[in-house]
C-alpha cells in the first residue's frame, strides 16, 4: 500500500528542497538523499530540465526497500503543473497562492501544497487541501507557526525559507508538521543519514496538529482532502 505524501513528510519532518543549476546535479543529490534514508524530496522548476530530472529520479524511489515520494516545487503555472504530473510527480508545491495550479490539482486529484504568507492565504490553502507551505518562514519565525497552529490545529504546515538544519527542532516544537530546507544539508553520507534518523518518527496517518502516528501495518494512505 502506498503512503500519502502528507504522512511521509510528517514522519520525516524535514523536506529537502533542491535547487540546482542542472538536472544531473539534481539527480545526484536526490540519489544521495534516498540512500541516506530520505523518503520525501522536492525538486523545483528553478532547475533547468527539471522534468527530465524528475523522470530520471522516479525509478530510484524503491531502490532502498522503502517507498519514497518525489514531488515538484516552485510550481506556479498550469503548464508546469500538468508537466510535473505527467512526469509522475507525487505532489506539487507552490511558493505563493497559485489558483491555476490549484485548479489542475483538483481536476487531476493530485496532492498540492499551496504556499502562503498571510494567515488568510494559509487558511485558504488549508481549506482547499488540508496543507500549506508557509513562505518565507524566516520572516515570521517559529512564533508565527505557533500562532497559526492555534487557529489551524489540524493543518499540515510546512515552513520553508531561510531555515538551517540545526533550527529544525525549534520549528517542529512550534507546531510545524515538517520543515523545508533548501541549503545547509550535510554533504557527507553518514552525517546526512544521522540527520534523518534523528528527526524521523514512525510513519502513519496524521493525527491532531499534523503529527504522524504508527498505523497497524506501518504504512497508511489517506485522502488529500
N, C-alpha and C positions, 0 to 999 in steps of 0.2 A: 504494500500500500504506500502511495506517495505521501509526503508530508507537505502541508501548506506552507508557503514561504513565510507567513507571519510566525508560525510555530518554530520554524528553523531559526529565524532571526532572533526570536525571543530566547531561544535556548543558547544560541551562540553569543548573543549580547554585544557583539562587535561586528559591524558590517564594513568590510573593506570597500572603498570607493576608488576605482582605478582610472587614473587619467594619465595616459602615456602618449608619447609622440608618434608611436607607430603600433600597428596591430601585433607584430612579432613580440614586442616587449610586453604588451598586454597579455598575450597568451603565455609567455614565460612566467610572468608574475602570478597569473591565475593558477598555473600548474604548481608553482611553489606553495601557494596558499592552500590548495586542495591537499597536497602532500603533508602539510603541517597540521591538518585536521579541520581546516575551514570547510563549512558546509553551505555558506551563502556568500556570493561575490557579486558586486555591482560593477559591471563595465559601464563606460559612459560614451555618449555620442561625441564628446570632445576629442576622442581618439580617432585619427584618420583610419578609414576602412574598419570601423568598429563592428559592422555587421559581419565582416569576414572573421574578425577576432572572435566574435560570439559563436559563429558556426564551427570554428576550429576548437573552441573550448568545450562545447557541449558534449562531445564524445568522452571527455575526461570525467564527467560527473560521477560515474560509478567506479572509477579506477581504483579507489582505495576501500572498497567494500562498504561504503556508506553513501547514500544518495545525497548529492549536493544540488543546490538551486543556483542558477546563474541568470541574472537579470540585467536590464539596461537602465541607466540613469541619465539625467540631463535630457530627458525626452520632453520636447516642448511643442511638437507639431504632430498632426495626424499621420503624415507621411513617415516620420520617424517611428511612431507607434506601430503602424502597420508593418514596416520593415522589421522591427525588432521581434514582433510576434510571429511573423512569417519565418524568421530565422530560428525561432524556438525559445525566445526569452521566457523565463519563468515568472517574471514580474517586470513592471515598468515603474520608474520613479521620475518625478519632475522636481525642479528646484523651486518652483512657484506655481500658483494656480494656472492650470492648463486645460481649459474647458474642452478643446478639441481632442486632447489625449484622453480625457475622461470619457468622452463620447465613444471613442474607439474601444476603450477598455470595457465599457458597459455592453456595447454591442457584441464584442467577442468574448465576454465573460472572463476577462483577464484580470489579474491582480495589478492594481495601480495604486501606488503610494504617492499622493499628490502633495507637493510642497506648499508651505505657507509660513508666514512670519507673525501676522497679527492673530489674536485669538479668533476673530471672525473667519479668517482664511483657514486656520487649522480646524476649527469646528466644522466648516463646510466640507473639508476633505474627509473628516471623520464620519460625518453623516452619510457621505457617499459610499465609503468603503471600510470604515472602521479604523482607518490609519491615516497618519500624516507625517511627512518629513518636516521637521522644524528647522528652517534655514533662513539666514545664517545664525546658527545656535549660539555662537560665542558672544553675540551682541547682548542677548538676554541672560546668558549664563544658566547654571543649574537652578537658580531660584525661579527663573521663568518656567522651566519644566515643572517645578513643584506647584506653581500657581495653576498651570494648565491641568495638571493631574487632579487638582481639587475640583475642577468643573467638568473634566472629561475622564472620569475614573476608569472607564472600560476601554479607552482608546489605546491603539498601538502608536506610540510616539517615538520617532527616531530623529533625535537632534543630530545635525551634521554641520560642519563648517568651523574651522579653527580649533578643533579639539585634538589634543595629543593623547596617545595611548595611555600614558600614566594618569590622565584625568578621567578616564572612563568610569572607574568605580564611583566617583563623585556624582557623575551624571546618572548612573544607574540608581544610586541611593536617592536621588531627587525624583525618581519616577520614570526615567526613560526605559522603554522596552528594550531597545538596542541603540547603539551609538555608531554613527557613520564616521569612518576615519579615512581621510584622503591622503595623508602623508604621515611619516614618522614610524611606520611599522618596522619591526626588526628585520634586518636583511639576512641574518643567519638562520638557517632552518631550525636549529634547536631552540633558539630564542623565540622564534615565531610560534613553534608548536607549544612552547611553555606558556606563551601569552594566551592562546586559545584555550588551553587546558585550564588555566587559572580562572578564566571568566565563564566557561561553559557551565550550564546546568542541564538537568535532564530534559530530553526532548518530548514534548507532549502538547495537548491542546492548551490554548491560552486561557488563563483563569482571570480573576479580578485584577484590575490595574495592569493588564497586559503582561502578566508573568506566566511563564510556562510551568507546567507540572507534568509528571511522568504518567503516561496513559498505560493501559493494560498491556499493550504489545510494544510500547516504546515509540510508536510512530503513528500519529493520527492526522487525518486530513480533515479540514473544515472549510466551510464556505467563506469566501472573502467578504461577504456582506450579510 
